[in-house]
Amino acid sequence: MAAAAAALLTSCTQHGTATSSIPSAAHMPASSAVASPAASRSAGHTAAGSPARAHGCRSLLASPALKLSVTATYRRQAQPPLTHIAPVKGTFYYGSCNGTFYAGTRFQLTPGSTEAEQVALQDDGAAMKYFTDRPGVGWRYVASDSFPANSRGCAGIPQIPARLATLWNDCRSTADQ
């Protein structure tokens, strides 16, 4: 694999200097990495994944379209429905295990939020939300972290495979630090 990477780098040089402006996925945390739209598949899933793998699970890069799709799912399923929300920077996790896609994030209010949205998100806003996307089903909200947060992070959420939680560093984001 290292030889293939070296060959790729060698073929991408101009006058002995690498010309790629795209950061290596291996150096970007899954929670903040964004894939280009060209790397996205039709359902909004990214085709490019980080090299992190564990027994059939992969941590993947989340495209802006994928983040919008997950956010739209939560907007519809939240009670009351939320319109003015977005993922908190540094808290978005995305990956797959055996053909099922998983995502987790925290949401924050965006400008224009209503009083009802502010009340709905004030206690629940700090909790991570977890989603699955099975082939042919689409994104579904499946779980929320407890309040206070589970000390095991997403490893304590039964709907998230343990192998994926490990790849996600138990969802301990830069926003938590």
N, C-alpha and C positions, 0 to 999 in steps of 0.2 A: 504494500500500500504506500509506503514511504517512497519507493522508487517511482510509482505512478505519479505521486504528488510532485516529486522532483522533476519528472519529465514534463508535467503540465506547466510547472513554473518556468522551466527552461524554454518551452515553446511559447511562453507569453512574455518574453523579454524583448526589449528594444535597446540595442547598444549595451547589453549586459545589465540593464536595470529593469526590474519588474514593472509592468505597466498597469496591473490590475488595481482598480480603486475600490473593489468590493472587499470588505473585511472578511476574514476567514470565519466560518460558522463555529469553528472550534474555539475561537477566542471571544465569542459573543454569548452572554447568558441567554438561555431560552426565554426568560421572562421579558427581555427587552429587545430581542432580535426581531427584525422585520425582513421578510422576503420580498423581492421585487414582484410586481404583478406578472412578469413573464414566467416566474417560477411557480405560479399558482395553477392548480388544476381547476376544472370547471366548477366544482362544488365549493371553491374557496379554500381548499386545503392546499398546503404548499407541497410541491414535489421535492424541494430540497430539504433535507433534514440535517441536523447536527450529527456528528459522528458518534454521539452518545447513544449506546444501545444496550439493552439488557434483556436477554432471553425473549425475543419477539416484540419488545417494546422499544420505541424511539422517541426521543424528545425532538420536536420539530420547530421550525421557524414559522411564526404566525404572520400572515400577510395582513395588511390593513383591511382588506375585504373580509377575511376570516374573523377578525376582531369585531367588525361591524355586524356580521352574521350572529355571532355569539351574543353581542350586546342586544340586538333586535330580539333574540329569543328571550332574554331575561326581561326586556321591556314588556313583552306580551304576557309572560307568565307571572310577573311580580304582581302582588296585590297590595295597594292599588297599582294598576299599570303605570310604569314609569316612562316618561318621554325624554327627560333631560338628564341622561346619565352617560358616562363613558368609563372605560377601564382606567384604574389608577395606574399611572406610569410605573413600570418596574414590577407589576404584579401579575402579568399575563403569562400563563403556562399553557403549552399546547404539545400534544404528542399522540402516539397511537400504540395500541397493543392488539396484535392479532386481528387487524381489520377494523377495529373500533377506534374512533378518534375521541380524545379527551381534551378538555380545556378547563382552566381555573383562573379566576381573577377577582379582584375587588372592584367595586364601582364607586364613582364619586358623582356628585351633582355637577351639571354644566349650567352655564348662564341661561336664565329664563325659567329656572325650576320654580314650581308652584309650592305653596305652603304644604299641600298634601304630600308632595314628593319629598320635601325637606323632613317632614315628620316621619314618613315611611323609611327614609334612609338613615335617620339619625342614629338609631341603635343598630340596625342591621348593616349599615354601610361599612363597618370595619370588618365584617365577616367575609371570608373567601366564598365565592360561589363556584360550583362545579357543574360541568356539562358533559354530555356524551353525544356522539353522532355515529349511529350505526348505519351501515349501508341501507339506503332506501327509506330511512326514517327521518333524518335531519337532526339538527341540534335540539337537545332536551335538557332543561335544568333538572339536575338530579339530587343535589345536596348543597348544604351550606355549612360552613364551619360553625362551631359552637361559639358562645360568647361567655367568658373570654375564650380566645382561640385555643383549640386543642394543642397541647404542648408537643404533640407529635407532628404537627403540621398536617399536610395532606396525607401522610402515612396513617393518620387516624381516621380517615374518611373511607368507609368500606367500598364506596362506588369507584374509587381510584385504585387501580392495580398497584400493589406494593412495589413492583419493579419500576413502574413509571414514577411513583412518588420518590423513589430513590434517585432516579435521573433528574428529577426536578428539585433535588436537595430539600425534599419534604416541604416544598413551596415556601421556603424561607427567602423572601424577596429582599431586594435592596431597600424597599420601602419599609421593611420591618426593622431595619438596623439603624 
